Amino acid sequence: MFDIAVPKGDKQNEHLRILSGLARKLMNDDFRNQLAHVEDKEDCLKILEVIE
């Protein structure tokens, strides 16, 4: 489960850009494996920071 926070009234559809980047990364076996083995939220955030 992911929570995506963007400013109210975001006309640039930032949430869609984030979801698109996440979907692309989730097709990568190594990325999914990293997420499956995180031990705390800091590790998870470090992994997710690579999403553009």
All heavy atoms as TSV, in Angstrom:
chain	resi	resn	atom	element	x	y	z
A	1	MET	N	N	0.850	-1.161	0.000
A	1	MET	CA	C	0.000	0.000	0.000
A	1	MET	C	C	0.898	1.228	0.000
A	1	MET	O	O	1.881	1.294	0.726
A	1	MET	CB	C	-0.896	0.008	1.238
A	1	MET	CG	C	-1.762	1.216	1.298
A	1	MET	SD	S	-2.724	1.411	2.800
A	1	MET	CE	C	-3.779	0.021	2.741
A	2	PHE	N	N	0.547	2.192	-0.827
A	2	PHE	CA	C	1.307	3.428	-0.909
A	2	PHE	C	C	0.362	4.601	-0.706
A	2	PHE	O	O	-0.773	4.585	-1.171
A	2	PHE	CB	C	1.986	3.573	-2.277
A	2	PHE	CG	C	3.079	2.598	-2.495
A	2	PHE	CD1	C	2.835	1.396	-3.134
A	2	PHE	CD2	C	4.355	2.869	-2.053
A	2	PHE	CE1	C	3.839	0.493	-3.336
A	2	PHE	CE2	C	5.383	1.968	-2.247
A	2	PHE	CZ	C	5.114	0.772	-2.887
A	3	ASP	N	N	0.847	5.599	-0.039
A	3	ASP	CA	C	0.107	6.836	0.146
A	3	ASP	C	C	0.869	7.911	-0.610
A	3	ASP	O	O	2.067	8.086	-0.400
A	3	ASP	CB	C	0.020	7.168	1.636
A	3	ASP	CG	C	-0.857	8.371	1.910
A	3	ASP	OD1	O	-1.595	8.791	1.002
A	3	ASP	OD2	O	-0.812	8.873	3.036
A	4	ILE	N	N	0.191	8.583	-1.500
A	4	ILE	CA	C	0.836	9.625	-2.293
A	4	ILE	C	C	0.225	10.965	-1.891
A	4	ILE	O	O	-0.975	11.181	-2.047
A	4	ILE	CB	C	0.640	9.380	-3.797
A	4	ILE	CG1	C	1.285	8.047	-4.183
A	4	ILE	CG2	C	1.231	10.522	-4.606
A	4	ILE	CD1	C	0.992	7.624	-5.591
A	5	ALA	N	N	1.054	11.855	-1.377
A	5	ALA	CA	C	0.587	13.172	-0.947
A	5	ALA	C	C	1.073	14.224	-1.940
A	5	ALA	O	O	2.264	14.345	-2.204
A	5	ALA	CB	C	1.113	13.481	0.442
A	6	VAL	N	N	0.130	14.937	-2.512
A	6	VAL	CA	C	0.439	16.042	-3.420
A	6	VAL	C	C	-0.406	17.238	-2.997
A	6	VAL	O	O	-1.437	17.079	-2.354
A	6	VAL	CB	C	0.161	15.675	-4.902
A	6	VAL	CG1	C	1.097	14.592	-5.383
A	6	VAL	CG2	C	-1.270	15.264	-5.112
A	7	PRO	N	N	0.035	18.438	-3.344
A	7	PRO	CA	C	-0.728	19.623	-2.953
A	7	PRO	C	C	-2.153	19.592	-3.497
A	7	PRO	O	O	-2.396	19.124	-4.612
A	7	PRO	CB	C	0.056	20.783	-3.569
A	7	PRO	CG	C	1.419	20.244	-3.812
A	7	PRO	CD	C	1.245	18.784	-4.082
A	8	LYS	N	N	-3.084	20.088	-2.715
A	8	LYS	CA	C	-4.479	20.172	-3.147
A	8	LYS	C	C	-4.568	21.071	-4.380
A	8	LYS	O	O	-3.900	22.098	-4.460
A	8	LYS	CB	C	-5.326	20.743	-2.014
A	8	LYS	CG	C	-6.791	20.716	-2.301
A	8	LYS	CD	C	-7.589	21.174	-1.092
A	8	LYS	CE	C	-9.071	21.090	-1.409
A	8	LYS	NZ	N	-9.872	21.472	-0.265
A	9	GLY	N	N	-5.374	20.654	-5.311
A	9	GLY	CA	C	-5.530	21.450	-6.530
A	9	GLY	C	C	-4.384	21.277	-7.506
A	9	GLY	O	O	-4.198	22.105	-8.394
A	10	ASP	N	N	-3.622	20.206	-7.359
A	10	ASP	CA	C	-2.482	19.957	-8.241
A	10	ASP	C	C	-2.976	19.781	-9.673
A	10	ASP	O	O	-3.573	18.789	-10.025
A	10	ASP	CB	C	-1.727	18.703	-7.776
A	10	ASP	CG	C	-0.580	18.334	-8.692
A	10	ASP	OD1	O	-0.001	19.237	-9.323
A	10	ASP	OD2	O	-0.279	17.137	-8.791
A	11	LYS	N	N	-2.740	20.762	-10.497
A	11	LYS	CA	C	-3.211	20.713	-11.874
A	11	LYS	C	C	-2.218	19.998	-12.791
A	11	LYS	O	O	-2.511	19.746	-13.950
A	11	LYS	CB	C	-3.494	22.125	-12.364
A	11	LYS	CG	C	-4.572	22.818	-11.549
A	11	LYS	CD	C	-5.145	23.985	-12.286
A	11	LYS	CE	C	-6.124	24.794	-11.507
A	11	LYS	NZ	N	-6.898	24.221	-10.492
A	12	GLN	N	N	-1.066	19.691	-12.295
A	12	GLN	CA	C	-0.052	19.021	-13.111
A	12	GLN	C	C	-0.156	17.505	-13.028
A	12	GLN	O	O	0.637	16.795	-13.610
A	12	GLN	CB	C	1.349	19.470	-12.676
A	12	GLN	CG	C	1.582	20.950	-12.809
A	12	GLN	CD	C	1.445	21.431	-14.241
A	12	GLN	OE1	O	1.907	20.787	-15.153
A	12	GLN	NE2	N	0.784	22.556	-14.426
A	13	ASN	N	N	-1.142	17.004	-12.281
A	13	ASN	CA	C	-1.337	15.561	-12.132
A	13	ASN	C	C	-0.079	14.859	-11.617
A	13	ASN	O	O	0.314	13.808	-12.107
A	13	ASN	CB	C	-1.809	14.937	-13.442
A	13	ASN	CG	C	-3.179	15.425	-13.824
A	13	ASN	OD1	O	-4.064	15.536	-12.985
A	13	ASN	ND2	N	-3.366	15.725	-15.091
A	14	GLU	N	N	0.540	15.461	-10.628
A	14	GLU	CA	C	1.753	14.908	-10.032
A	14	GLU	C	C	1.534	13.484	-9.547
A	14	GLU	O	O	2.406	12.637	-9.677
A	14	GLU	CB	C	2.230	15.801	-8.886
A	14	GLU	CG	C	3.518	15.370	-8.230
A	14	GLU	CD	C	4.737	15.568	-9.116
A	14	GLU	OE1	O	4.637	16.206	-10.164
A	14	GLU	OE2	O	5.806	15.064	-8.742
A	15	HIS	N	N	0.364	13.197	-9.010
A	15	HIS	CA	C	0.081	11.850	-8.511
A	15	HIS	C	C	0.143	10.828	-9.640
A	15	HIS	O	O	0.609	9.710	-9.438
A	15	HIS	CB	C	-1.273	11.813	-7.805
A	15	HIS	CG	C	-2.437	12.068	-8.699
A	15	HIS	ND1	N	-2.701	13.304	-9.243
A	15	HIS	CD2	C	-3.391	11.231	-9.163
A	15	HIS	CE1	C	-3.783	13.222	-10.003
A	15	HIS	NE2	N	-4.230	11.967	-9.968
A	16	LEU	N	N	-0.275	11.209	-10.835
A	16	LEU	CA	C	-0.203	10.286	-11.964
A	16	LEU	C	C	1.239	10.041	-12.405
A	16	LEU	O	O	1.602	8.926	-12.782
A	16	LEU	CB	C	-1.031	10.808	-13.140
A	16	LEU	CG	C	-2.532	10.888	-12.883
A	16	LEU	CD1	C	-3.235	11.503	-14.070
A	16	LEU	CD2	C	-3.099	9.516	-12.553
A	17	ARG	N	N	2.058	11.072	-12.338
A	17	ARG	CA	C	3.479	10.918	-12.676
A	17	ARG	C	C	4.144	9.960	-11.688
A	17	ARG	O	O	4.903	9.082	-12.075
A	17	ARG	CB	C	4.192	12.272	-12.659
A	17	ARG	CG	C	5.641	12.194	-13.140
A	17	ARG	CD	C	6.364	13.514	-12.934
A	17	ARG	NE	N	6.531	13.842	-11.535
A	17	ARG	CZ	C	7.447	13.269	-10.737
A	17	ARG	NH1	N	8.245	12.354	-11.178
A	17	ARG	NH2	N	7.551	13.650	-9.476
A	18	ILE	N	N	3.817	10.117	-10.410
A	18	ILE	CA	C	4.380	9.254	-9.376
A	18	ILE	C	C	3.911	7.813	-9.563
A	18	ILE	O	O	4.711	6.869	-9.511
A	18	ILE	CB	C	4.014	9.781	-7.975
A	18	ILE	CG1	C	4.712	11.123	-7.730
A	18	ILE	CG2	C	4.407	8.762	-6.896
A	18	ILE	CD1	C	4.198	11.869	-6.520
A	19	LEU	N	N	2.617	7.628	-9.800
A	19	LEU	CA	C	2.087	6.280	-10.018
A	19	LEU	C	C	2.704	5.623	-11.250
A	19	LEU	O	O	3.000	4.428	-11.252
A	19	LEU	CB	C	0.568	6.321	-10.156
A	19	LEU	CG	C	-0.216	6.502	-8.872
A	19	LEU	CD1	C	-1.692	6.712	-9.188
A	19	LEU	CD2	C	-0.028	5.305	-7.962
A	20	SER	N	N	2.899	6.395	-12.289
A	20	SER	CA	C	3.511	5.873	-13.506
A	20	SER	C	C	4.946	5.410	-13.244
A	20	SER	O	O	5.349	4.322	-13.675
A	20	SER	CB	C	3.491	6.952	-14.588
A	20	SER	OG	O	4.192	6.534	-15.726
A	21	GLY	N	N	5.709	6.225	-12.535
A	21	GLY	CA	C	7.087	5.854	-12.193
A	21	GLY	C	C	7.126	4.615	-11.320
A	21	GLY	O	O	7.964	3.728	-11.508
A	22	LEU	N	N	6.227	4.529	-10.368
A	22	LEU	CA	C	6.158	3.369	-9.482
A	22	LEU	C	C	5.809	2.114	-10.279
A	22	LEU	O	O	6.426	1.061	-10.097
A	22	LEU	CB	C	5.143	3.602	-8.373
A	22	LEU	CG	C	4.954	2.474	-7.371
A	22	LEU	CD1	C	6.263	2.124	-6.671
A	22	LEU	CD2	C	3.885	2.841	-6.365
A	23	ALA	N	N	4.846	2.220	-11.181
A	23	ALA	CA	C	4.451	1.068	-11.996
A	23	ALA	C	C	5.629	0.578	-12.842
A	23	ALA	O	O	5.858	-0.633	-12.952
A	23	ALA	CB	C	3.274	1.443	-12.891
A	24	ARG	N	N	6.391	1.499	-13.417
A	24	ARG	CA	C	7.564	1.096	-14.214
A	24	ARG	C	C	8.594	0.380	-13.351
A	24	ARG	O	O	9.155	-0.637	-13.746
A	24	ARG	CB	C	8.188	2.314	-14.889
A	24	ARG	CG	C	7.447	2.764	-16.122
A	24	ARG	CD	C	8.255	3.776	-16.942
A	24	ARG	NE	N	8.645	4.955	-16.186
A	24	ARG	CZ	C	7.888	6.028	-16.025
A	24	ARG	NH1	N	6.693	6.077	-16.564
A	24	ARG	NH2	N	8.321	7.063	-15.344
A	25	LYS	N	N	8.855	0.927	-12.167
A	25	LYS	CA	C	9.852	0.311	-11.279
A	25	LYS	C	C	9.393	-1.057	-10.790
A	25	LYS	O	O	10.207	-1.966	-10.614
A	25	LYS	CB	C	10.139	1.217	-10.085
A	25	LYS	CG	C	10.895	2.476	-10.417
A	25	LYS	CD	C	12.264	2.209	-10.993
A	25	LYS	CE	C	13.240	1.771	-9.937
A	25	LYS	NZ	N	14.590	1.555	-10.440
A	26	LEU	N	N	8.096	-1.239	-10.560
A	26	LEU	CA	C	7.591	-2.507	-10.047
A	26	LEU	C	C	7.702	-3.641	-11.066
A	26	LEU	O	O	7.591	-4.810	-10.705
A	26	LEU	CB	C	6.147	-2.355	-9.565
A	26	LEU	CG	C	5.998	-1.589	-8.255
A	26	LEU	CD1	C	4.525	-1.316	-7.971
A	26	LEU	CD2	C	6.637	-2.342	-7.107
A	27	MET	N	N	7.962	-3.320	-12.321
A	27	MET	CA	C	8.193	-4.362	-13.326
A	27	MET	C	C	9.593	-4.953	-13.198
A	27	MET	O	O	9.883	-6.003	-13.757
A	27	MET	CB	C	7.975	-3.808	-14.729
A	27	MET	CG	C	6.515	-3.490	-14.991
A	27	MET	SD	S	6.150	-3.070	-16.701
A	27	MET	CE	C	6.956	-1.503	-16.874
A	28	ASN	N	N	10.457	-4.293	-12.436
A	28	ASN	CA	C	11.835	-4.724	-12.251
A	28	ASN	C	C	11.925	-5.696	-11.073
A	28	ASN	O	O	11.565	-5.355	-9.945
A	28	ASN	CB	C	12.707	-3.488	-12.012
A	28	ASN	CG	C	14.148	-3.820	-11.799
A	28	ASN	OD1	O	14.511	-4.370	-10.772
A	28	ASN	ND2	N	14.968	-3.467	-12.773
A	29	ASP	N	N	12.421	-6.919	-11.353
A	29	ASP	CA	C	12.527	-7.951	-10.317
A	29	ASP	C	C	13.374	-7.504	-9.127
A	29	ASP	O	O	13.015	-7.753	-7.971
A	29	ASP	CB	C	13.111	-9.241	-10.889
A	29	ASP	CG	C	12.170	-9.936	-11.857
A	29	ASP	OD1	O	10.950	-9.731	-11.745
A	29	ASP	OD2	O	12.667	-10.670	-12.725
A	30	ASP	N	N	14.501	-6.859	-9.389
A	30	ASP	CA	C	15.391	-6.425	-8.302
A	30	ASP	C	C	14.706	-5.390	-7.411
A	30	ASP	O	O	14.833	-5.428	-6.189
A	30	ASP	CB	C	16.693	-5.848	-8.860
A	30	ASP	CG	C	17.571	-6.906	-9.496
A	30	ASP	OD1	O	17.477	-8.088	-9.099
A	30	ASP	OD2	O	18.350	-6.546	-10.401
A	31	PHE	N	N	13.986	-4.467	-8.026
A	31	PHE	CA	C	13.281	-3.440	-7.259
A	31	PHE	C	C	12.224	-4.080	-6.361
A	31	PHE	O	O	12.135	-3.757	-5.175
A	31	PHE	CB	C	12.638	-2.429	-8.215
A	31	PHE	CG	C	11.944	-1.299	-7.517
A	31	PHE	CD1	C	12.661	-0.239	-6.997
A	31	PHE	CD2	C	10.565	-1.289	-7.394
A	31	PHE	CE1	C	12.020	0.812	-6.355
A	31	PHE	CE2	C	9.912	-0.250	-6.750
A	31	PHE	CZ	C	10.641	0.795	-6.232
A	32	ARG	N	N	11.433	-4.993	-6.918
A	32	ARG	CA	C	10.410	-5.678	-6.113
A	32	ARG	C	C	11.045	-6.476	-4.980
A	32	ARG	O	O	10.534	-6.495	-3.853
A	32	ARG	CB	C	9.569	-6.605	-6.991
A	32	ARG	CG	C	8.578	-5.884	-7.851
A	32	ARG	CD	C	7.554	-6.818	-8.468
A	32	ARG	NE	N	8.099	-8.053	-8.978
A	32	ARG	CZ	C	8.549	-8.255	-10.212
A	32	ARG	NH1	N	8.519	-7.251	-11.076
A	32	ARG	NH2	N	9.004	-9.421	-10.593
A	33	ASN	N	N	12.164	-7.113	-5.255
A	33	ASN	CA	C	12.855	-7.886	-4.226
A	33	ASN	C	C	13.355	-6.971	-3.104
A	33	ASN	O	O	13.244	-7.313	-1.925
A	33	ASN	CB	C	14.014	-8.666	-4.846
A	33	ASN	CG	C	14.609	-9.656	-3.882
A	33	ASN	OD1	O	13.891	-10.350	-3.167
A	33	ASN	ND2	N	15.925	-9.727	-3.865
A	34	GLN	N	N	13.878	-5.819	-3.458
A	34	GLN	CA	C	14.324	-4.856	-2.441
A	34	GLN	C	C	13.154	-4.436	-1.557
A	34	GLN	O	O	13.285	-4.388	-0.335
A	34	GLN	CB	C	14.937	-3.619	-3.093
A	34	GLN	CG	C	16.296	-3.827	-3.684
A	34	GLN	CD	C	16.810	-2.556	-4.339
A	34	GLN	OE1	O	16.031	-1.720	-4.813
A	34	GLN	NE2	N	18.113	-2.396	-4.374
A	35	LEU	N	N	12.026	-4.131	-2.177
A	35	LEU	CA	C	10.850	-3.726	-1.396
A	35	LEU	C	C	10.351	-4.850	-0.501
A	35	LEU	O	O	9.904	-4.611	0.621
A	35	LEU	CB	C	9.720	-3.281	-2.316
A	35	LEU	CG	C	9.810	-1.882	-2.897
A	35	LEU	CD1	C	8.625	-1.616	-3.812
A	35	LEU	CD2	C	9.881	-0.835	-1.808
A	36	ALA	N	N	10.427	-6.066	-0.989
A	36	ALA	CA	C	9.920	-7.208	-0.223
A	36	ALA	C	C	10.763	-7.478	1.019
A	36	ALA	O	O	10.285	-8.119	1.961
A	36	ALA	CB	C	9.877	-8.449	-1.098
A	37	HIS	N	N	11.990	-6.966	1.035
A	37	HIS	CA	C	12.892	-7.277	2.142
A	37	HIS	C	C	13.292	-6.066	2.979
A	37	HIS	O	O	14.290	-6.109	3.690
A	37	HIS	CB	C	14.142	-7.982	1.602
A	37	HIS	CG	C	13.824	-9.327	1.037
A	37	HIS	ND1	N	13.606	-9.517	-0.304
A	37	HIS	CD2	C	13.631	-10.522	1.639
A	37	HIS	CE1	C	13.320	-10.790	-0.508
A	37	HIS	NE2	N	13.317	-11.414	0.645
A	38	VAL	N	N	12.506	-4.984	2.906
A	38	VAL	CA	C	12.828	-3.825	3.747
A	38	VAL	C	C	12.582	-4.169	5.213
A	38	VAL	O	O	11.717	-4.981	5.538
A	38	VAL	CB	C	12.015	-2.562	3.358
A	38	VAL	CG1	C	12.372	-2.093	1.987
A	38	VAL	CG2	C	10.546	-2.766	3.521
A	39	GLU	N	N	13.374	-3.565	6.069
A	39	GLU	CA	C	13.257	-3.841	7.499
A	39	GLU	C	C	12.625	-2.693	8.270
A	39	GLU	O	O	12.143	-2.884	9.376
A	39	GLU	CB	C	14.630	-4.182	8.067
A	39	GLU	CG	C	15.240	-5.366	7.347
A	39	GLU	CD	C	16.090	-6.216	8.236
A	39	GLU	OE1	O	16.206	-5.898	9.421
A	39	GLU	OE2	O	16.628	-7.198	7.722
A	40	ASP	N	N	12.653	-1.498	7.689
A	40	ASP	CA	C	12.027	-0.363	8.361
A	40	ASP	C	C	11.635	0.687	7.328
A	40	ASP	O	O	11.970	0.573	6.145
A	40	ASP	CB	C	12.949	0.231	9.433
A	40	ASP	CG	C	14.317	0.622	8.906
A	40	ASP	OD1	O	14.403	1.148	7.779
A	40	ASP	OD2	O	15.299	0.409	9.622
A	41	LYS	N	N	10.920	1.697	7.779
A	41	LYS	CA	C	10.414	2.692	6.834
A	41	LYS	C	C	11.523	3.510	6.180
A	41	LYS	O	O	11.373	3.949	5.041
A	41	LYS	CB	C	9.394	3.605	7.511
A	41	LYS	CG	C	9.932	4.467	8.616
A	41	LYS	CD	C	8.825	5.297	9.240
A	41	LYS	CE	C	9.369	6.107	10.392
A	41	LYS	NZ	N	8.304	6.869	11.053
A	42	GLU	N	N	12.633	3.695	6.869
A	42	GLU	CA	C	13.743	4.447	6.283
A	42	GLU	C	C	14.312	3.704	5.076
A	42	GLU	O	O	14.615	4.316	4.053
A	42	GLU	CB	C	14.848	4.708	7.324
A	42	GLU	CG	C	14.490	5.782	8.329
A	42	GLU	CD	C	13.590	5.277	9.450
A	42	GLU	OE1	O	13.512	4.050	9.668
A	42	GLU	OE2	O	12.931	6.114	10.083
A	43	ASP	N	N	14.460	2.372	5.193
A	43	ASP	CA	C	14.931	1.571	4.060
A	43	ASP	C	C	13.960	1.681	2.892
A	43	ASP	O	O	14.366	1.812	1.741
A	43	ASP	CB	C	15.089	0.094	4.451
A	43	ASP	CG	C	16.279	-0.166	5.349
A	43	ASP	OD1	O	17.172	0.712	5.437
A	43	ASP	OD2	O	16.330	-1.249	5.947
A	44	CYS	N	N	12.683	1.626	3.193
A	44	CYS	CA	C	11.657	1.720	2.156
A	44	CYS	C	C	11.735	3.069	1.450
A	44	CYS	O	O	11.694	3.144	0.211
A	44	CYS	CB	C	10.285	1.504	2.758
A	44	CYS	SG	S	8.952	1.453	1.558
A	45	LEU	N	N	11.865	4.136	2.201
A	45	LEU	CA	C	11.949	5.468	1.608
A	45	LEU	C	C	13.182	5.603	0.719
A	45	LEU	O	O	13.116	6.223	-0.352
A	45	LEU	CB	C	11.959	6.541	2.697
A	45	LEU	CG	C	10.634	6.732	3.420
A	45	LEU	CD1	C	10.796	7.707	4.592
A	45	LEU	CD2	C	9.557	7.214	2.469
A	46	LYS	N	N	14.309	5.041	1.127
A	46	LYS	CA	C	15.521	5.098	0.310
A	46	LYS	C	C	15.304	4.394	-1.017
A	46	LYS	O	O	15.748	4.867	-2.068
A	46	LYS	CB	C	16.693	4.458	1.049
A	46	LYS	CG	C	17.229	5.296	2.168
A	46	LYS	CD	C	18.355	4.589	2.892
A	46	LYS	CE	C	18.774	5.354	4.119
A	46	LYS	NZ	N	19.775	4.647	4.916
A	47	ILE	N	N	14.637	3.272	-0.998
A	47	ILE	CA	C	14.373	2.528	-2.225
A	47	ILE	C	C	13.422	3.312	-3.128
A	47	ILE	O	O	13.623	3.390	-4.343
A	47	ILE	CB	C	13.798	1.140	-1.898
A	47	ILE	CG1	C	14.853	0.287	-1.193
A	47	ILE	CG2	C	13.288	0.439	-3.149
A	47	ILE	CD1	C	14.315	-0.980	-0.568
A	48	LEU	N	N	12.399	3.909	-2.550
A	48	LEU	CA	C	11.398	4.623	-3.330
A	48	LEU	C	C	11.879	5.967	-3.850
A	48	LEU	O	O	11.298	6.511	-4.801
A	48	LEU	CB	C	10.128	4.825	-2.511
A	48	LEU	CG	C	9.369	3.546	-2.151
A	48	LEU	CD1	C	8.217	3.866	-1.221
A	48	LEU	CD2	C	8.878	2.835	-3.402
A	49	GLU	N	N	12.953	6.507	-3.303
A	49	GLU	CA	C	13.472	7.809	-3.744
A	49	GLU	C	C	13.938	7.798	-5.195
A	49	GLU	O	O	14.011	8.844	-5.822
A	49	GLU	CB	C	14.617	8.281	-2.852
A	49	GLU	CG	C	14.149	8.817	-1.534
A	49	GLU	CD	C	15.305	9.237	-0.628
A	49	GLU	OE1	O	16.468	8.890	-0.914
A	49	GLU	OE2	O	15.015	9.904	0.364
A	50	VAL	N	N	14.232	6.618	-5.748
A	50	VAL	CA	C	14.724	6.547	-7.116
A	50	VAL	C	C	13.617	6.729	-8.147
A	50	VAL	O	O	13.893	6.893	-9.333
A	50	VAL	CB	C	15.463	5.215	-7.390
A	50	VAL	CG1	C	16.632	5.054	-6.452
A	50	VAL	CG2	C	14.509	4.042	-7.281
A	51	ILE	N	N	12.373	6.735	-7.710
A	51	ILE	CA	C	11.265	6.898	-8.651
A	51	ILE	C	C	11.204	8.333	-9.119
A	51	ILE	O	O	11.200	9.255	-8.327
A	51	ILE	CB	C	9.937	6.473	-7.999
A	51	ILE	CG1	C	9.983	5.005	-7.661
A	51	ILE	CG2	C	8.760	6.805	-8.918
A	51	ILE	CD1	C	8.781	4.500	-6.911
A	52	GLU	N	N	11.153	8.504	-10.417
A	52	GLU	CA	C	11.110	9.848	-11.007
A	52	GLU	C	C	9.755	10.135	-11.578
A	52	GLU	O	O	9.039	9.336	-12.014
A	52	GLU	CB	C	12.161	9.982	-12.095
A	52	GLU	CG	C	13.560	9.825	-11.523
A	52	GLU	CD	C	14.619	9.894	-12.613
A	52	GLU	OE1	O	14.277	10.067	-13.776
A	52	GLU	OE2	O	15.773	9.766	-12.269
